[in-house]
Amino acid sequence: MRPVVLLVGRLPAVVETVAQELDDLPVQWLGAHNREEVQAQLENEPGIAAVVMGAGLEDRLRGELIGVIAGLRPDICIHVKDRASGSAGMAAFARRVVRADLLGELA
């Protein structure tokens, strides 16, 4: 069974594009764009092994989502992308997270 990664981003197209760009990795991708979707994914998918959060979300919302995730699933690592690399850097960030955190590969 493949580990599940929850991609949290502001725009649905970014989440879909990242999942398509990284389809070579042995993981299943889920997406969420707001608190309700994050909560539903966490409650309905016990296989989520990590969360990758994009930089397009406002800081207040990112903090709120971190609290929701940690409250519902304290066993999950939450990876928050920097803003400097922009939306184009999301796929590379998610790839590094999966390779290091889930696949145990060194950089």
ChimeraX attribute file (.defattr): number of C-alpha atoms within 10 A of each C-alpha:
attribute: neighborCount
match mode: 1-to-1
recipient: residues
	/A:1	7
	/A:2	12
	/A:3	15
	/A:4	20
	/A:5	23
	/A:6	23
	/A:7	25
	/A:8	27
	/A:9	23
	/A:10	16
	/A:11	16
	/A:12	13
	/A:13	10
	/A:14	20
	/A:15	24
	/A:16	15
	/A:17	12
	/A:18	21
	/A:19	21
	/A:20	12
	/A:21	13
	/A:22	17
	/A:23	11
	/A:24	9
	/A:25	14
	/A:26	15
	/A:27	18
	/A:28	16
	/A:29	21
	/A:30	18
	/A:31	22
	/A:32	20
	/A:33	17
	/A:34	16
	/A:35	17
	/A:36	11
	/A:37	13
	/A:38	20
	/A:39	16
	/A:40	11
	/A:41	16
	/A:42	17
	/A:43	12
	/A:44	9
	/A:45	12
	/A:46	10
	/A:47	14
	/A:48	22
	/A:49	20
	/A:50	20
	/A:51	26
	/A:52	22
	/A:53	27
	/A:54	28
	/A:55	21
	/A:56	17
	/A:57	18
	/A:58	11
	/A:59	10
	/A:60	9
	/A:61	12
	/A:62	20
	/A:63	12
	/A:64	13
	/A:65	21
	/A:66	18
	/A:67	13
	/A:68	17
	/A:69	20
	/A:70	14
	/A:71	10
	/A:72	13
	/A:73	16
	/A:74	11
	/A:75	12
	/A:76	14
	/A:77	16
	/A:78	18
	/A:79	17
	/A:80	16
	/A:81	18
	/A:82	15
	/A:83	13
	/A:84	8
	/A:85	12
	/A:86	12
	/A:87	17
	/A:88	10
	/A:89	16
	/A:90	24
	/A:91	19
	/A:92	13
	/A:93	19
	/A:94	23
	/A:95	17
	/A:96	16
	/A:97	21
	/A:98	23
	/A:99	15
	/A:100	13
	/A:101	15
	/A:102	16
	/A:103	14
	/A:104	10
	/A:105	11
	/A:106	8
	/A:107	6
